[in-house]
């Protein structure tokens, strides 16, 4: 009985890791926060809560992102055995064919809900699912295209909500540029840590093509650009409350990341990667706090 329970728990953990469940929940949380507090400028909380289309779109995003994580690990499973042995061990408890069954089920369910909402939403998610499969199958191995596509797919659901609410403003554009640059930096730094495995399995990254030093220079240039963007956001009074402090402190955080990248050890690159990821998460929490304060104020 105990062995059976442990086996089922291992299968469940393996599935969650294979579907990148933590990243998926984080993205959906960020999508809800940004949708209500950034994109939604007119609806009240009550209207937002009972807007089935918004929840349907976000749920379709959840299913599609889970499916994307599964198909990505399917194509990366050999590389993951080297770069992520702990996760790969848990994923091995569940056969690859079952991952594919779940992948198809999640995508079909997502498209079914999207079709119920509207034809445009259906087409939106059909394109999204195709691009995630094409990224995992082909684009992830193409120089520069892999980094840009990864960031684009990460922001795709947010772009969809922006179109849904038709909320366009300079400060949203600047915040989008900030997020794009920091996610692009994260992906390039991640490639620094997996360069050996990427080379073995034919993933053409900046680190492999031009060397670790060049990849770090590119990441540092992106961070410097993002510091400038942060300064412009603050100068334009585009943010208030905690978000203003977030961008101020963020400039200092990015200087620290530059310092870490100037060091040669993998530990410093690993620290830089996790610091940037943590800062993105803190940004979501700050946006949530600011949104609540603004809502209570009005």
N, C-alpha and C positions, 0 to 999 in steps of 0.2 A: 504494500500500500504506500509506504513512504517513498520507495523507489519510483513508483508510478507517478506520485505527486511531484517529485523532483524532476522527472522526465517531462511532464506537462509544463511545469514552470520554466524549464529550460527552453522548451519549444516556444512558449509565449514570449520569453525574453528575447529569444532569437528572432522572432517575428517583429517585435518592437524595434530591435536594433536594425533589422533589415529594412524596415519601412522608415527608418530615421524618425521615429515617433517624437522624440524630444524636439528636434528641429521643426517638425511639422506643427506641433502644439505651440511652439514659440512664434512661428510665422502667423498662425491663426489668431493667437492672442494679439500680436502686433497689428494684424489686419482689422480686428474688431476695434482696437483702440484708435487707430488712424482713421477708420471709417466714420466713427461717431464724432471724434473730437477734431478731425482735420477736414475731411471731405464733406461731412454732413453739416451744412451751415444753416439750414432752415427747419428741419424736423425737430420736434420735441423728443424727449426721452421716451415718452409713451408711444409716439408714432414710430420711432425707431424700433422699439421692442416688438411692436406688432407688424412691422414691415416684413412679410414673409419672403419677399423677393431678395432683400438684402441677406437675410439668414440663409436662404437657399443658395445664393451665389457664394457666400463664405463657406457653406458646407460642401458645395461642389469643389471649392478650392482645397478644402481639407482632404477630400477623397482623392483629388487629382495629385496633390503634393505627396500623399502617402504612396500612391501608385508610382509616382516618379521616383521616390526613394527606393522602391522595390526593384524597378527596372534598372536603376543606376547600379545598385549592388549586384544585380544579375550579371551585368557586363563588366563590373569591376571586381568580381569575386576573387580572381586570381591575384590581382594587385593587393586587395585587402588582406589576403593571407599574410602578406609581408608587412604592410603598413599598419594593419589593425588586426593583429592575431587574436586578441581577446574577443572582439566582436565577431570575427569569422568563426571562432570556435562555437559560439552560441548559435550562430546562423546555420551551422552545419547540422543542428538537431532537426531542422526542417528542410525537406528535399526541395531542390530548385523548381521542380514542376509545380509544387504547391504555391511557391511564391508567384509563379506565372499565373496560376488560377486566381489567386487573390488580386494580382495586378489587373487582370481582365475584368474581374468582378467589380473592383473599385472604379475603374474607368467607365464601365457600362452603367453602373449606378449613378455616377456623377453626370454622365451625358443624359440619362433618363430624367433626372431632376432638372438639369439645365433646359431640356426640351420642354418640360412642363412650365418653366418660367417664361421663356420666350425663344424664338428662333435665333435671335442675335446672341443670347447667352449660350445657346447650344453650340453655335459656330465658334464663339470665343473659347470655350473649353475644349472643343475638338482640336482647334489650332494649338492650344496649350499642351494638350496631351501628346499630340504629334511631335511638337518641338522638344518635349522632355524625352520622348523615345529617341528622336533623331540626335539629340545631344548625347545621350548615353551610348548610342550605337556608333556615331560617326564624329560629331562635332567636338567631343571631349578630347580627341586626339589631335586636333588641328591647332597649330600655334596661334595664340592671341584670341582666335575665334572661341576657343574653349573658355577662356576667362570672361570674355564679353557675354557669351551666351549664358554662362552660369549666373552672372549678375542679372542679366535681362530676365531670365526665368524666375529668379528669386523675387523680382519686382513686378512681374507680370500680373499677379492678382491685385496688387495695389493700383496698378495702371487701370485695371478693369473697373475698380471702385471709383477711381477718379473720373472716368468716362461716365459711369452710371450717374454720379451726382453732378457732373459737368462743373466741377469746382476748379477753376484755373486762376492762379494768382502768382505774382513774382516770388513771394516768400515760400510758397509750396514748391515752385520750381527750384529755388536755391536749396531747400531741404532735400529735394529729390537728388540733386547733384551731390550734396554732402553724403547721402546714403549710398549712392552709386559708387562714389570714389572710395568710401571706406570698405564696402563689400568687395570691390575690385582689388583693393590692397590686401584684404584678408585672403582672397583666392590665390593671389600671386605668392604671398608669404607661405600659404599652405603647400604650394608647389615646391617651395624650397625644402620642406621637410620630407617630401616624398619623391625627390628627384631621382634617386637610385632606382626605385621601383618603377617610376614613370619611364625611365630609360629602358628598362628591361622589357616592359610590355608595350612600348611604342607610343607613349603619350608625349606628344611634342609640346613641351612647355618652354617658357622663357628661360627658366633655370637650366634646362637641358640643352637648349639651342645656343644660347649666348653665355651661359655660365652663371654661377651663383652670384658673383659680384654684380653683374649687369642686372640680374633680377632684383637684387636689393636696391640698386640705384633707381630702377623703375618704381619700386614700392616707395622709396623715400621721396621721389618727385611727386607721386600721387598724394602722399601725406602732406607735403608742403602746399600743394594746390588746395587740399582740403582745409588746411589752416587758414588760407586766404578766404575760402568760401565761408568758413566759420566766422571770420572777422566781418565779412560783408553781411552775414545774417544778423549779427549782433548790432552792427552799425545801422542797419535798416530798420531796427526795432521790430523785426518780424516775429520775435518770440518774447514771452513774458514768464514771470514766476521762475520755476525751477529750470525750464528749458534755456533761459538766458544764462544761468549758471552752468548748465550742461555744456553749452557751446564754448563758454569761457574756459572752463576746466578742461574741455575736450582738446583745446589747442595745446595745453600743457601735456595732456596724455599722449597726444600725437608726437610731441617733441621727445617724450620718453621712448616711444616706439621707434623713432628715428635713431635714438642712441642705442637701443637694443639691436637694431638691424646693422649698425656699424660694427658690432662685435661679430666674430667669426664662428662662434660655437652654435650648435643646433639648439642648445638650451635657451640661448638668447632669442633665437628666431621663434622657438616654441612659446616663450614668454610673451613675445610681441604679438603672436597670433591670438593667444588667449586673452591678452589685455584688450585687443581690438574687439574680439567677440563679446567680452564682458561689457565693454563700453556701449556697444550696440544695444545690449539687453538693458543696461541702465537708462539708455535713451528712451526705450519703450516705457519704462516705469515713470520716468520724468514726464513724458507726454501724457500718460494716464493721470498722474497727479495734477498736472496743469489743466487738463481737461475737466477734471472734477472741480477744481477751484474756480475755473471760469464758469462752469455750469451753475455752481452754488451762488456765485456772485450775481449772475443774471436771473 
